[in-house]
Amino acid sequence: MNTIIEPTLEICCYSAESVAEAAKGGAHRVELCDSMQDGGTTPSMGTIAMARKVKDIKLYVIIRPRGGDFCYNPTEFEVMKYDITEAKRLGADGVVIGILNADGSIDVDRTKQLVDLAQPLDVTFHRAFDMSNNPVESLEAIYSCGIKRILTSGAYNTAPEGVSVLQSLSEQAGNRIAIMAGSGVNAGNMEQLFKAGIRHFHSSATKFVNTEMQYRNPNIKMGKEGQLSEFEKPIVDVEKVKAMKDKLDDLSNIKISR
């Protein structure tokens, strides 16, 4: 039996105020993170609580204890379990996880532990998938863990670059698990991805705004050289979200069964 795939738009948010902007733009879901320079780490409990005050959007919380790779030691794994428990307590609708073994394969045992702990919340496997050693085998391993979607760029730096792999993954997944394209996704390239079979889209839709700080000490930098300016902060650009949602609505008028 063919099933109509309902497309979705997820926005990556690095603050509670960005969650509100994503909701205004019409996004279906947000992935709440901290530390843009690390590609997203677990946000604070306060950030989760404030984000949950935005009621008209699904709130997914990334569970990633640090930047860098996705092979975690026992202490880091315990941190992840604690953070899932807290995300549930604070009202998250889902969590976003990813764990690899040292050889680059999916850590099925510990992934299953986190999925079980997260129940009844939905679980997404994040772009640790793109760092795994075999996308075809990794998809099957993740599916076996009971996860509902995979966020991926097709194992390339951006989703448009990985479109051929994304198409293959979408065909492999069928209706079993959702393939959500992320990294470099915007209103201008969604049609290309849509034609490749992608129905779920992830974007940061970011702009940078000045902070309210007026005095700027030129002699000190709190972070490393080359990181984001300490006097700017990322926030979701509601106009970018609206443009993506409008594009998705237009593409969705072309009903394609699978």
Buried (B, 14 or more C-beta within 10 A) or exposed (E): EEEEBEBBBBBBBBBBBBBBBBBBBBBBBBBBBBBBEEBBBBBEEEBBBBBBEBEEBBBBBBBBBEEEEBBBEEEEBEBBBBBBEBBBEBBBBBBBBBBBBEEBBBBBEBBBBBBEBBEEBBBBBBBBBBBBEEBEEBBBBBBEBBBBBBBBBBBBEBBBBBBEBBBBBBEBBEEEBBBBBBBBBBBEBBBEBBEBBBBBBBBBBBBEEEEEEEEEEEEEEEEEEEEEEBEEBBBBBBBBBBBBBEBBEEBBEEEBEE
